[in-house]
Amino acid sequence: MELKDYSLLTFNQVCRRTSLSRTTLWRLTRTGRFPSPINIAGIRKAFVAQEVDDWIVARMSERDIDVQH
């Protein structure tokens, strides 16, 4: 895997970026409807910013498809 310029986001940053609560974020992650965080040190976890951004773009695409119908 080629290492690119990946940035990591904390749970609080993801909550702000997506307007989701921590509870909703965990629920979506557990059900596979949101990218899973990665372990970065011990119990510390973070989300890959690009994966979160891709998730947001996918939600926008779904919205645009719904509007067209």
N, C-alpha and C positions, 0 to 999 in steps of 0.2 A: 504494500500500500504506500503510495506516494504521500509524503507529508506536505500539506499545503498550509496556507495561513489560516488555520482554524482558531476561532476564538470560542471560549467557553462561557456559559451563562449560569449563574446561580439560580436556585428555585425562585427567589424573589425577583430577579431580573426577568425570568421567563413569565412570571405572573404579571409583571408590569407590561411586558412586551405583548402579551396575548390577551390581557384583561381577564384571565382565568384565576380563580381562587386556587390555593394550594390543594384543597380537597378535590376540586374538579381536575386539576392537573394530574394528581395521583390516580384518580379513577380512569382518566383517558389513557394514561401510561399503562396501567395494569391491564386494560382491555385491548391494548395494541393500537389505539386510535391516536396516539401521540408518541413522538420519538422517546425512547428510553434514555435516561441519563447514563453517563459513564462514571465509573469509579475513578477518582483522581488521587485520593490519598486516604487510606483507612476507610472510614465510613463516609468521607466527604464525596459528594456526587455533584456533577455539573452536566449541563446540556450542551451539545454542539450547536453553536449559533446558526450555522447553515441549515441544519436539520429543522430547527425551529422556524427559520425563515421559509424553508420549503413547505412546511406544514401550513403556514399562513397563506402562502401563494396558492396551495391546493384548496384551501377554504374559499379564497377569492374566486378561483376557477369554478368551483361548485356553485357559488352564488351567481356567477355570470351565466352559467348553463341554465340555472333555474329561472333567471330573468328572461331568457330567450324563449322559454316554453310557455 
